[in-house]
Every structure is written in structure tokens, then in C-alpha cells.
């Protein structure tokens, strides 16, 4: 990097490039335009979203696809407010994201300024790991270093840095390339604790392994361990694919099935790795176990919050399972009955189909034609709720969903971010009719970039999940039906391809063609397609 003074806004882009950032999502404005001065010069691609919420979800989708921080540039005030929903989603789902915004130079003594908020830094802090203001170049560089270091060494979560307009415009020396923050550390599993876990496994007759999204990095080690020591496995929704569907002892992503509690009650050891066992994982107060529990996580808060835990290990999943692999005398069989696992899976599959009829056959038809290595982004829609339970994944980190925060409108822009990150590899979105309204304008970005992106739009004509919930609560359903546009024509107006298949065979053909198309394809489905 040439050692020359530039406006700080430009220097930030050059620093990000040296930190491995190759794409930035955002929208320029008069307050943050200095941040755009250096983007092209630094060799970074900028993706222009249609709304800051879309930019945030794209950064989220990019981060989930690559494991690298997704970066977004937004303006003061409304720009930051608009991206706060994606920041909240990234926080709850442990997604590394860096949002850099402009801010006013002074807000206490002056009122009526453009984009003014009372305290935008504090507002952003409510939905991210931390939010700080950098008033000098040295502070900006230090905060960027801190953000990247923490996202590599701690639980990855979004950070926000705001820089006053005058500071962005002022000349600044470049960052010190030799000072790139602390070395990346790894949380290694403690040898003594590993020996205790191995002893517990050796004594157990009915152990259960629970894998969350945080265990995805250890998929290879986990599969190798289970080949020698076949413990039955439950996964969270985010943990699907860590263990392949060919593993006979896989209970699947059925933690939220009420009677899965009885399976845990019958266990004599539970090992949970990389999962909070949060409300959105279980949908009941407790897992159901009475036996000893081992918890492995990088987040000390998660470890401290779980009552009934016998042994806590603050370690990365990869280190933990690599340590267990080094143990020679782990059992090669337990007292579980394979037929019981198969019967439980069949029962839960039938329950899922009965609760939301007609969706399972569509999932089966889709799964049969979706290419290997497809990365799927889904939204808060009944179609996805069913698919998360019945669609087994053969690899981890390839189905992304707004699990914790649970926002609508996530799938389309997040899939765009994923497709940008995975050029030449298959990416697909699944979204409901109501959620599509939230971010449908981002379809223009996919057209502009020529992304081969099938978007499965499930239109059941209403907020069906809310209607069902109201009925269960004995509330007369209201405010659950909205007038929809002609979604096919809407997509075509953006320049996308669009099709409304009339049968499952037509759906399969449309999906195959969409993956090969030179641009996005909206595939419009209604419940009638199931016959």
C-alpha cells in the first residue's frame, strides 16, 4: 500500500481490503460519501442495495456463505436505523458483520440537522455486540482491528463503528499495516476435562450428542468420531448437515418435537456442543434430561446460564472433537435400539406433515432436483418451518434461516449476498408471500448482478402461521390477510424471469432451469401445486 495521506473515509476502505474484505454492501449518501472515495481504488466491489435493510441482510448472507465478516456502509440516522434489524438478526444467529456509518459531528447543542438522532451510537448498541464512535483515524483503525480480532477469536457477532463526517473528510495517514491487532487465538479443549468427558462416555450406556451451529467447523472430526463411537445425534436447525443423513443413529433436527423430551429423559449422558438450547431450539422450558450433561461452547455466557450442567468446557468444537478422536478406548456400541430411532423419525415426520399439510411432498420434490452444494436461505414462512424438520442436509452451513430474531424479509437479500460470495455455485431462496413484500425491491440487485438465483415464493394468501396461532388461542383471526400483487408480473417488471408451475414435475423443471439461467428466477407456488 502506498504510504500517502488520504481522507479517512478512503483510508478505511484500504484498511478493510488488507483485512481480506473484497465486497461491501451499502448505499451512499451525502454524509458517508467519503467512505466511497476509496472503494474502487482499494479494489473492493460495492453492491448497491435498494434499502439499508437489504444491505444488512446481504452482508449477513455473504458472511454465512464465507465465514468472513460481511461489511456494510450506511449513512447517519435513518440509514443506521434501517440496518438495525439485520444487525439484530446477525447478533442472535452469531454472524460476523461490521457496519460502518457516518455520524454527525455534534448533536447536543444543535438541533434540526439532517439525519439527526439523539444518540445513534447507543441505539445501534441495542442490537449488536458493541457500537463505538471513532473520532480520530487512530481510533478508527484500532476499532476495526478490535472488531476483526474478536470476530475471529470469540463468538462472531455484529459490531458497529461510526465516524463523524468531519473526521471522514479530513486527511489521514494510512493505518499501520504491521499493527493488525492481536494474533488469532484458539480456545483449546483442556486435556483434563477431555479425559473426564471420555470417562463419562466410557461409562454411559445411553449417551446422546446434541450439535448446534457452533459445531459446524468440526464436521469432519465428528463424523470420524461417530464412525468409531456411534452415539445417537440430535441437531439444532442450524446444526443440520454436520452429521450426514446416512448416519443411522441420527434423530435429526427434532429438538422442538415435544416428545423428544422423553428420549432425553431416557439418556444417561447428554453432550451438547455449540448450541444455546434456546427457546427457538426447543420451544419448551427444558431439554428433558435427568442425566449428567457436558456443555461445550466458546461463549462463557452460554456455559454459565445453563442449570443442570455437570461439566462445562469453554473450547472450540474442532478442538474438543479432535481431542476425543485421540482417545483409543471409547465404546463402539451402546444400548440404544436402531429401530427406535427410525420409528421416532417416522413419527416426527408424520407429525410435521399433519401440522402443515401439503408442504412435505413439495420439499421432497425440490430436494430431488436441487444440485449438490446448494446453499439455501429461507424466511419466516410455513414452508421453511416444515423444510427445516424434514429436509436432511448432507453438509453443514448450507441452510441459513433467521432463527433467533425471526425477521421477515431475510431470505431474498441474504441469498443475494450468498450468491455474490459463491459465484458459480448454486444458491436458492425460499420466502413467503408476506415476507417477500418486506424486501422485494432487492430483486433488482439480483437482476443487476446477473445472479443465477431461484427464489421459491410460497403464497398461501395470508399470514397462515399467525392465523393458526390465533385459532389455537381462540382468537377470531383478523389482520392476517393482505392483498397480494401478481408476483409473476412484479418479478418480470424488475427484469427477472418468473414462472408459476402447475405441478410438482413442472416445479422440478423450473428449478433446474433457474439454476442455469443468467439471472434470478421467481418460482411462484401456491398450496394447489400439491394437488
Number of C-alpha atoms within 10 A of each C-alpha: 10 5 9 10 13 18 21 30 27 25 28 27 24 22 21 21 16 14 15 11 19 18 22 24 24 30 22 16 16 11 22 24 20 24 27 19 18 20 23 13 11 20 14 18 13 17 21 18 23 18 17 26 26 33 31 35 34 34 38 34 31 31 22 29 25 13 15 20 27 29 26 26 27 30 26 25 22 15 21 28 18 18 23 23 24 29 34 24 26 31 22 18 23 20 26 28 33 26 27 27 25 30 30 19 12 12 14 8 5 8 11 8 10 11 14 17 18 11 12 19 20 12 16 25 18 13 22 24 20 16 21 18 19 20 16 16 23 15 15 25 23 16 20 23 18 16 24 24 18 19 22 19 16 17 19 25 25 31 30 26 22 26 26 20 25 17 21 29 19 15 17 20 14 22 20 11 11 6 10 18 17 12 9 12 11 14 17 16 21 15 12 9 14 17 14 14 19 20 13 20 22 16 14 18 17 21 26 27 19 24 29 24 22 22 26 23 17 19 21 15 20 23 17 15 19 17 12 15 19 23 25 22 23 23 26 25 24 27 28 28 23 25 26 17 17 9 15 14 22 21 26 30 27 22 24 18 16 14 13 18 17 12 17 20 15 16 19 19 24 26 21 24 28 25 23 23 22 15 12 16 22 19 14 16 9 12 20 17 19 14 18 17 24 21 23 27 25 22 18 15 10 18 20 11 10 14 9 12 17 13 15 18 23 18 21 25 28 21 18 27 22 17 18 19 19 10 12 9 12 19 16 12 12 16 10 18 11 12 11 13 19 14 12 17 19 14 12 21 16 14 13 19 17 12 11 16 14 17 22 22 14 20 18 14 14 20 16 10 13 18 15 12 13 16 24 23 27 29 26 22 23 18 24 21 18 20 19 23 23 22 20 17 21 16 21 20 22 19 24 25 24 23 18 17 17 17 18 20 27 33 32 34 31 33 33 32 29 31 25 23 21 16 11 11 16 21 30 27 25 25 26 28 25 25 21 24 15 16 20 19 19 24 25 19 19 26 20 16 15 15 24 25 29 29 27 24 25 23 21 18 16 17 20 19 15 14 18 16 12 15 12 10 10 9 11 9 15 10 9 15 14 11 8 12 10 9 21 18 14 16 22 14 12 17 17 23 20 22 20 17 18 15 15 19 12 14 23 19 14 19 25 16 14 23 23 13 16 16 19 29 30 25 23 21 23 15 14 10 18 15 8
